[in-house]
Amino acid sequence: MKANRVYELLVRKPPATRRLDPDRIDHIEVLDIASGEVVLFWDTLPSQTRKLARALRADLRRMEAEEFLASWRRYEAG
């Protein structure tokens, strides 16, 4: 089954008041849709967030669920 049917990507950015803060940290999570549990997690700098989210979305569409998790687990920050 395709990964985008099994997992959901969440990108969390701080409130608008903190968006101008150069030291802010964004969060990217990949959730298991069935259980609601986080399976992958990254804290990212604002300059990295869009690029990482784009790569994750592309792989979610193109890979099978097991292949996606195996591929990205080695890059997980947590």
N, C-alpha and C positions, 0 to 999 in steps of 0.2 A: 504494500500500500504506500502511496506517495506520502512523503513526510508532512506536506502541508495539510493532510487529512488527519494526521496524528498529533501534530504539534502546532502551537500558536506562538507567534513572536510578539513580545511586548517591549516597547521602547518607552522608558520613563525619563522625563526631563524635569528639572526643578521648576517651581513656579516662576512666572514671568519676572518677578522682582529679582530673582537670582540669575536670570539668563545673561546678564551683563557681567557677572562675576567670572573672571578668567580662571579661577580655581575650581569651578563647579565640576561635579561628577554626574554623568548620566548613567542610567542602568539599562541593560538589555537582558531580557529573560526569555527563555524558550520554555513554554509550559506544555505538559502532557494534557491534551484536551480531556481525555477520559477521567483522569484523576485530579486534575487541577494543580498538580505538583510541578514545581520548577525542576527541570532536568538539566538546564544549562544557564549560567549566569555570568555576566561581565559588568564591571564598573569601567566606564570609558570616559576619556576626555571628550569635550564637545567636538573637537576636530576629528575624532575617530568614530564617533557614533554613527553618522550617516553611512560611511563606507562599510562598517561592520554589518549594520542592519541590511544594507543592500545585498551584501554577499550572502548573508543568512537567508534572506527572502528568495534569492535565486536558487540556492541549494535546496530550500524547502520545496520549491516547485519541481526541481529536476531529479532529486534523489529519492530513493526508497527510505522509509523511516529508519530502519536499522543502519543503513549506510550513512545517513545524515548524522545520526547520533555518534556513531563510531568516528566519523570524520571530524566533527567539531568538538568532541569531548577532550581531545588533546590540547585544545586551545582555551579551555575553560579557565577562568581566573580563580574560581573558588574551590 
